[in-house]
Amino acid sequence: MDETTPPTLTALSTYLLSRVGKAARSRLGEQLALRGLRLWHTAVLAALADFGAHAQRDLAARLGIHASDVVKVLDELTAAGWVERTRDPADRRRVRVTLTPAGRAALAEQEAAARAVQEEILAPLDAEERALLHDFLLRMHHELPLR
């Protein structure tokens, strides 16, 4: 039992969500850093895998990444051979980003690392509790305002 955190805080579900989320993000960040990656690398690869090719500007908007930051992430992913950037034939001013087969393989490795962290964080819960937690979090996620 945690006797160092004030009960006033542990009575707040939002505080507990924040603490667990911070621990999960930190552990996942550590795992990705071992591979020379950051969470944004995984987010970009996942968006491309799940939603297909994007205009660079649309990808930044989808993920809530500042346009200059997405350029840096895409530079790194392009250098690794995980994404390709080409001019959109319909509008030469737009840059189209696509996932490469190597990028799909890299995403699979990153997803495995994320699942390992998830197993660690959710270890105190049984399968039914994990499913309920996921359902609750997904419902809350869907109600979050877009930013």
C-alpha positions, 0 to 999 in steps of 0.5 A: 500500500502506498503511504506516501501519496496524500489520500486527498490525491489518491481519491481523485481518479484524474490524479491516478490516471495522470500518474499511471499515464505518466509511468506508462509513457515514461516506460514506453519512451525508455523502450523506444529510446533503446532503438533511437526512437521517440513516441512521435516516430511510432505515432506517425508510422501508426497513422500511416499504417492505419489510415494510409498515405497522407499529405504532410500537412494533414498528417501533422493535423491528425496527430496534433504535431506542429508542422515544423516538428512533423518535418523533423520526425519525417526527416528521421523516418525517411533517413531510416527508410521507413517512409517516403515523401513525394510530391502530390501529382494533383498539387505539386505544392503538397508533400505526400507521405507513405509508409514503406515495407521497412516502416511497417516492419519497424512499426511491428517492433515498436508495437511489440515494445508498447505491448510489453510495457502495457503488460507491465503496467496492467499486470495487477489486473486480470483479463476481465479488468483489463477489458473493462479498463480499456472500454472505459478509457476508449469511451473517455478518449472518444469524448475528449475535445479535439485539439 
